[in-house]
Amino acid sequence: MVVTFYLAGDSTMADYPTDRAPMQGWGKKLPLFLQANANVVNEAICGRSSKSFIDEGRLDRILQQLGEGDYLLIQFGHNDEKDDPDRHTSPWGSYGEHLKRYIDGARAKGAKPILLTSISRRWFDADGLLTQTHGDYPRAMEALALREDVPLIDLTGRSASAYKEMGHQRSRQWFTQFEPGVHPNYPEGIMDDTHLNEEGAVAIARMAAQALAGIGIQEVRPLSELFADVQSQADTGKSTPVVAP
């Protein structure tokens, strides 16, 4: 039986065109870590919040395709924080109300919703300590998950722990950062502490896959398998896993 993972989220999860390489969302790399009977439909798109994604009809489009036994992975928060009235939600009010529409819609189709808190931004302060920038949104999602009995993956906490362990300098390797004149897609340079590069997208996708396995999702590849050539795939943008012998 073929199972499909539908992804609803923002720019940290979205697919990127080649003219923005090596910037990439982790949803693009999730297939690396799934079994052959699993498909991924990545509907995540840059700049959307839980509210604007619905208002633009994007949730309805997913629900029209969603089938029994499929999964709906829901990751919003980065843009819900914005002051923009088209995107803003309040963490303890409209944010949860909008997320519940994803949950209810998936369940009505016999699919399984999974909530994921936003990946952490790589914001270190002057003392070298990582700053939490998502306010109450991760906690509000956790509370909703408990109320609605929905699996929760804490990507905020998992990614923050990884950045802390890597430290200020080494964690830059996961993000789209270039000095001026180094990369043809960013001739004026870029120092982005929110959006991943290919290596970071693979790392966060692996993190998400491990968490999915931890909540009993059978379509994740066995964690004992090693993806020996993940880095070269990140460099080329390929999505076919190479399993170490």
Salt bridges, closest charged atoms under 4 A:
ASP10 OD2 - HIS78 ND1 3.51
GLU43 OE1 - ARG61 NH2 2.76
ASP55 OD2 - LYS51 NZ 2.75
GLU56 OE1 - ARG48 NE 2.91
GLU56 OE1 - ARG58 NE 2.61
GLU81 OE1 - ARG121 NH1 3.24
GLU81 OE2 - HIS134 ND1 2.51
ASP84 OD2 - ARG87 NE 3.14
ASP104 OD2 - LYS100 NZ 2.73
ASP192 OD2 - HIS195 ND1 2.79
ASP193 OD1 - ARG122 NH1 2.56
GLU198 OE1 - LYS29 NZ 2.63
GLU225 OE1 - ARG221 NH2 2.89
